[in-house]
Amino acid sequence: MLSQTTFLSLLLSFATSRLACADRYHPESATRSGGVTFNSKPAELTAQYWSDEAQAAIRARKARLRDAAAAPTARNVVMFLGDGMSVTTLAAARTLLGQRQGRPGEESLLAFETFPTVGLTKTYCVDAQIADSACSATAYLCGAKANRGTLGLTAAVPRRDCAAAADPAAQLDSIAAWALADGRDAGIVTTTRVTHASPAAAYARAANRNWENDASVRSNNQDPNICLDIAQQLVHSYPGNQFKVILGGGRREFIPTSTIDEEGTPGRRTDGRNLIEEWQIDKIARNATYQYVWNRSQLTSLAQNTPEYILGLFEGSHLQYNLQSDSASEPTLTELTEVAIRSLSRNNKGFFLFVEGGRIDHAHHANRPQLALDETLEMSAAVARAAELLSEDDSLIVVTADHAHVMTLNGYSPRGTDILGPSNDRDEAGVPYMTLSYTNGPGFRSHLNDTRPDVTTESNFRAINWRSHVDVPLESETHGGEDVAVFARGPQHAMFAGLYEQSQLPHLMAYAACIGPGLHACSAATRHFTILPLLLIPFLLYKLLRCIRCDDSRSLFIFL
């Protein structure tokens, strides 16, 4: 017979392991192939394949853009990532922006939609038709397509294969690491946990995106001493331990289960370690100035006098949605971005900064379009502030998404119709439907006598947490597989036009900034100006020999 203490201990252990590996937005069961063999070339399992593909595309663009070699290069690179920010999301968000300003809305533009160059990227992963945020982050930060659910690793590594992930040949470097190797600084900003899939690809290599703490590694029967959890990699492994700015959520991944954070969230680490304290100890050992902050007032106090290193963790998990946050304690994405840029700008060589509007994705998964569009507008505001702070002459800003979602903008409503309201149209039974609806997700309503319910009569209709209607019932709405947009401003922005693989993005940014492997805009310029003398050598030798043969001292003098 188990004692009550032993029973409670076992129950807590079970609950901790379940929570450690759970992600309600991205359930692991949804990522299993079910025995279906995916179609890929063996070469696609290597980083070299995707690097070669990107370099060939860069050479093709250079050939089309005759003035590219003469264009300036980027000292700073800021990459904005709207997680799940589909083209439909952009169209609906810009309409909402205009309607909030008292206009019809459709004619509006988000801040980055004014950028001079627009392109499209293909988001599929090596083993998946439709991407998740891990394999896509590996593509746009590390330059190689990967398997779904894996971070910073080539497609040679199956999900949850700790041993395969330990192979150095399968491990990728991110553009953040390329910037650091060039003497520039790097940092990450996100409205999700800093250990979540999108920001994690900037610094971590993990065979499972859910390995955010040691307990989650153990939950897959793996050894966290061999496959370090993502939080530990951020604090103790290169390049994360060199990041000057780390701002987002996720305190629970850094503190032990025996600890409660500043806002009452229990930790999830079962190794007893407090990585926030270890991060501080590491900075003391370097004799560097540093600051750990966990609320808005602490962050804003750093705006004009930033230390060398900043760690800001503002929630136990993800930051609150903007429409639901406490502005007294939680900073906006714009405020986070400004502090990061001001801090990183102290390095005269430049910097790379990754900024994620991560909760666009979560709102879509929950079929809550109002929250998704508002989070998109928050990212637009952050981009606008970055554009104000950074010169277009030496700072490249790239804005894109990792994947799409299955929200549709449909019906035949007149221009200016409330984008968050019902369509002007009706279904065949005369029942209203929403202009913004989803093809699947938790917003499904049961039909009565084969007739859809009228969602506009619901008591919470149009509330912030109200879910739009869907066709296919699912616990969480899925991603979409269509292309996503890329917007670019600054040095070499024209290189981002066209349709291309998502894995080209870090190579294009590195080309513009003259960092990392492969072709660089600065070296391209050098080759442009040195090739002419090389072509003249045969002609000059011919003239010299002719002068010598004819013993014409006058001609030789003219030649020299």
N, C-alpha and C positions, 0 to 999 in steps of 0.2 A: 504494500500500500504506500503510495507516494504521500509525503508530507505536504501540507498546504504551501509551505515555502518553496519546496522543490517543484511542485506543480506550477506555481506562479512564475518561477524562474524559467521553466521550460516553455511556458506560454509566451513569456516576454521574448525569449530567444527566437521562437517561431515567428512571432509577429514582426520582430526586427528584421529577420531574414526576408520575410515577405515584403515588407516595406522597402527594404534596401534595393530590391531588384524591380520594384513595381514602377511603372510610368503610365498613368492613366490615359495620357494623350497618345502614347506610342506603345501599346501592348506588344510584348515579344511574340505572342502567338500569331499576331498578324504578319510577322516577317518570315515565317517558316515557308519553305518552298513546297512542302507536301510531296517531295520526291520528284518534282519536275526538274528536268535538266535544263539549265539555261544555255543559250547559244552564244559562245564567245570564242575568240581566237586565243590560243595559248599565249600569244604575245601580250594580250590585254592584261595578263596577270602581273606584268612587270611595269615598273615606273618608267623604264626607258621608252616603252611603246608610246605612252601618253606624252612624254617629254618630246620625243621626235615628232609626234603629231602636232604639238603646239609650235615647235620651232619651224616646221614646214609652213604652218599657217602664218607665222610672223613674217617669214621671207616672202610669202605671197602678198601679204598686205603692204610690205615695204615696196614691192614692185608696183603696186597700184598707187601708192601714195608717194609721189616723187619728192614731195617736200618734207617727208617724215624725218629724213636724216638731219635736216637743218633745223627741225623743231627743237625747243628746249627739252631738257630732261627734268625729272621730278626729284626734288629733294625730300619731299614728304608725300606719303601715300595714305589716304584714309579710305577704307573700304566699309561701306554701309550695307548691311544685309537685313532685308525685311523677310523674316522667316515666314514662308508661306504666302508671300506677297505676289499673288498671281496678277496677270494683266487685268482680269476682271476686278480684282481688289483695287487696282489703281484707278480704273474707270469709275467705280462706285465711290472711292474715297475722294477723288477730285470733285465729284458731284456733290457729295456731302459738304465738302469745304465751301463750295460756292453757295450752297443753300443755307449754311450757317451764317454766311455773310449777306443773306437777303437777296441772292440772285438765283436764276434758274439752276445753275450749278454745272451743267454739262460742259460749259465753255472754260471752266477753271483749269488751272495747272498746279500740280504739286511742285515744290521747290526744285526737285531734281528733274522734273519734266521739262525744265527750261534749259537743261544742259545741251551742248551742241551736238553730242554724238549719242545715238541710240543703237543698241544691238540686241540680239537674242541668243540665249544659250540653251543647249539641249541638256536635260537634267538626268537622264537615265543613269543607272549604275551598272557595273559589270554584270551583276547577277539579278538585276531588277529593272523592270520596265518603268516603274514609278519609284522615285527616290525617297529615302528618308533624310533627316537632317545630318546624319553622320557620314554616309558615303558622299553626299553632296558637299559637305564641309571639307572633306578630304580632297575633293576635286578642286574647289575654288580657293582653298588655302594652301594645299600641298602639291597641286598640279598633276594628280593622277586619279583616275577613276578607281573606285574600290567596291567592295561588297557592302550591301546594306547592313547597317548596325555597327560597322567598324570605323575606327578613327585613326588617321595618320599612318595607315598601313596599305600596302598594295593589295590587289585582289587575289594574291596568292594565299592570303590569310582568311580562312572561313570564320564566320562569327563564333565567338566564345572559344576559339582555339588558342589558348594561352601559349602553348609551345611554339606554334607557328609565328605568333606575334613577337617572340623573343629573337627571331632570326634577324640579324642586322640588315640583311639584303631586302627584307620586306618592310623596313622602317623608312618613313618619309620625313623630310624636313619641310617645314612650312615657310611661307614668305616672311613670317615674323622672324624666323631663325636666319633667313637670308639677310634681312635688314640688320640684325644684331651682328652678324659676321662682318658686315661692312662698317661697323662702328656707329650705326644709328641706333636709336632707341625703339622700343616696341611696347604695345599695351593692348588691352582688351576692355571693351565696355559692352554690357548686355543688360536687358531687362529680365533675363532668365537667370538660373543659377550659373555661376561662372564655370561650373564643371559640366554644364549641359552640352549637348552634341556640337552645336555651332561654334561657340568660342573654344571648346576643348580641342578642336582640330588644329588650332594655332600652336598648341604646345604638347599635346598628349598623343601617345600611341596605345590604343586599347582595342582588343578583339571584341569588346562589347561596350557600346556607348553607355550602358547602364552601370558600369563599374566606377561609379563616382566616389565610392568609399570602400574601405576594406571589407565590410560586411557584404556588400554586393558582389565582390569578387568571390568570396567564400560561398555565396549562395549558388554559384555555378560550379561548385566543387573545384575551384582553382585556388592556387596558393598566392595570396597577396604579396608575398615576399619575392615572388618571381614575376608576376604581372602586377606592377604597382597600380594602385587605384588612381583615378584621374586627379583628385584633390592633392594627393601626395606628389604626383608628378608636377603639378603647378607650383608647389612650394619648394620642392627639392631637386627637380630635374631640369636640365637645359631643354628648351629655352625659357620655360615658364619662370624659373627662379631668377631670370634676368629682366623680366618685364617690369618697367617702371610704374605702370598703372594697371590695376586690376579692379574693375568696378562692376558690381552686379549683385546678384542674390546668392543664396546657397550656403548660409552659415552652418546648417546642419551637417554638411558633408565634411566639415573641418573640425568638429568637436565630438568628444566621446558621448556615449549614451548616458553617462553619469552626469552630464552637464546640460544645463538649460541656458539658452542664449538670452540676449538682452531683451527680447520680446516674448519669451516664454516657449520657444521651440526647442524640443530636446534634440541632442545630437544623435548621429547615426553611426559613429565609429565604434567598433568593438575592440579596437587595439589600445584603447585608453589614451590615445594621443590627441593633443590639442594643436592642430596645424596652424591656427591663427597665432598662437604663442610662438611656435617654431619659426613662423615667417618673421616675426619680430626679432627673435634671437639671431636669426641669420643676418638681418640687416645691422644689428648691433655688432656682430662679428666682423662685418665689412666696414665698420666705422662710417656708415652711411646714415643720412637723415631719413626718417620714415614716419608714417602715420597710418594707424588702423582706424577707420571710421565706420559707423554703422547707422547714422541717421543724417538727415538733410542738413541740419545746422552745422554739424561737424564738417560735412563736405564743403559747404559754401564758405566756411572759414578758411579753407585752403585755396580758394580761387585765385587770390593775388599773391600768396606766399606758399607755394607748394614745396614739399620736401622731395628728396630724390626718388623715394618709393612711396606709393600709395596703395593700400589695400582697403577697398570699401565693400562691405557685405551688408546690404540693407534689408534683407529678409532671411528667414530661415530657409525658404525655398525660393520660388520666383518672386520678383517684384510684383506688387499689386497692379491690376489694370489701372491705367490713368484715370478713368472715370470713377474708379472705386477707391483710389488711394487717399491717404491722409497727407495732404500737401505740407503739413507741419513737420512730418517725420520722413517722408519718402521723396527723394529727388526725382525730377523729370529726366527723360533721356537727353534733352537739350542741356540741362545742367551737368549731367555726367559727362557728356561729350565735351563741353567747354572746359571743364577742369582737366580732362585728359589732354586736350590739345595744348592748353597753357602749360601743363607740366612737361609734355614731350617736346615742346617747341624750344626748350632750353638747349637742346643738343643742336649745335650748328650744322652738323652733318645731315640732320634730318631724322625722320621716324616713319614707322609703320603703325597704324592704328586700325583695329577692327572694332566696329560698332554694330551691335545687333538690336533691332527692334523685334524681340523674340516672341512677344505675346500675341502678335497678329495670328500666328499659327495656332496658339491655344484657343483663341476665341473661335476660329474657324472649326476646330475639332469639336467644339461644343455647340456649333450651329448658332453662334451669337454674332450676327453681322455688325451690329452697332459697336460692339467692343472691338471687333477686328478693324473696322474702318477708322475708329478713333485712334487706335494704336498706330495705324498707317500715317495718320495726320501728325501724330507725335514724332514719328521718324522723319517726316518731311520737315518739321520744325527744327529738328536736330541737324539735318543736312543744311538747312538755310543758315543756321548759326555757324556751322563749320565753314561754309562758303564765305561768310563775313570775316571770320578769323584768319583764313588762309588765302594767300595770294594765288590767283589763277596762273601766275607766271612760273611758280616753282612747286605747286602742290596739286597732285592728281587726286581727284575725288571720284570714286566709282561706287555706284549704287545698283544693287541687284537683289535677287531673291534666290533661295536655294531650291525651291520647288513650288508648284502651284497647289491649289485646293479646288474642291468641286462645288464652290459657290457659283451660281449662275445669275446673270443680269438679264431678265427676260420679260416678255410681254410687249404691248404696243401702246404704252402710256405717252401722253403728250409731254413735250419738253418741260422740264421744271417740276414734274411730279415728284413728290416726296420719295427720295431714294430708299428710305427705310420703311416706307408704307406699302400698301397693296397696289398691285398693278391696276390700271384702268380697265383691264380685261377681266373676264370670268372664265371658269372652266365650263365644260359641256353641261354640267348640272346647275350652272349659275352661281357656283361658289367662288368667292374671291381667292386669289393666290398672291403671294408676295413678289414684288419686283426682284428681291434678292432671296433666293431659295437654294437649297442644297440637294444634290442627288442622293446623298446618304448621310447617316449620322443619328444622334440621339433625339433629334427633333421630330421623329416620325409620330404621327397620330393615327390610331386605328380608324378604319373606315366603317361607316354604318350603312348597310344596304348598298354597298359598292359606291358610296358617296363620301367624299372627303369632308372633314369637319370644317367649319368656318373659323379659322384661327383668329380672325379679327374680333371675335366675340369673347375671347378668353379674358379673364379678369386681369391678368398681368400683361396683356398685349402692349407691346412697345416699351415695356420696362427694360432696363439695362440687361438683365439676365434672361429676357425672353428669347426662346429659341425659334428660329424660322422653321418652316415645314420642310420635310424631306420625303423622298420616295422610298429609299431602302433603309430599314431600321438597323442601326449599328450602335454599339456602345460609344464609339468615337468616330467622327467623320474622317474620311481618308484624304490623303494627298491626291493631287492631280498630276498627270504626266505631261502636260503641254509645256512648251518652251516658256522661259521667263525673260523679262526685259533686263537690259544692262544700260545704264546711263553713265556718261563720263564727261568730266570737265577738267581742264588743266593740261599739262604737258603730255603730248602723244595721245590725246583723247581720241583722235580719228582712228587709231588702231583698234578700237573697241566696237567698230561698226560691223554689221553683217550677222550671219548665223554661224555659230561655232560651238564646239564642245565646251562644257562648263570647266573642264580641267585646263583650258587655255588661260583662264582668268589670271591666276598668279604669275604665269609666264609673261603675260602681257603687262601686268603691273611691274614685274621685275625688269622687263625690257625698258619701260619708261623711266624707271628709277636707277637703272644700271646696277642692279644687285642680283645675286643668285647666279645659277648656271644659265647657259644658253646665250642667245644674242642680246645685245644691249644697244640702246639708242645711241649712247655716246661712242661706242666702238664702231657702230655703223657709220657715224659721221666721219670718224678717222679713216676708215677704209674708203669712203667716198672721195676724200681729198688726196689720198696717196696712190690711187690706182692710175691716175694720168701719167705721172713720171715713169711708172713701170712700163706703160705702153709705149713711151717715147724712147726707151733704152735702145731697141734695135735700130731705130732711125738715127739716133745720135752716134751709135757705133759705126754705122754705114758712112756718115758724114766725116767722122774722124779718120777712118781708113782711107777714104778718098783724098782727104787733105794730105795725108802722109805719103800716099802713093804718087801724087802729082808733085810732091815737094813744093807746094805752093804756100810759102810762109804767110802771105797776106790772107789767104783763105783760112789757114789755121788760126791766125790771129782773130779773124771775124768769128770763127766757130767758138773759140774760147771766150 
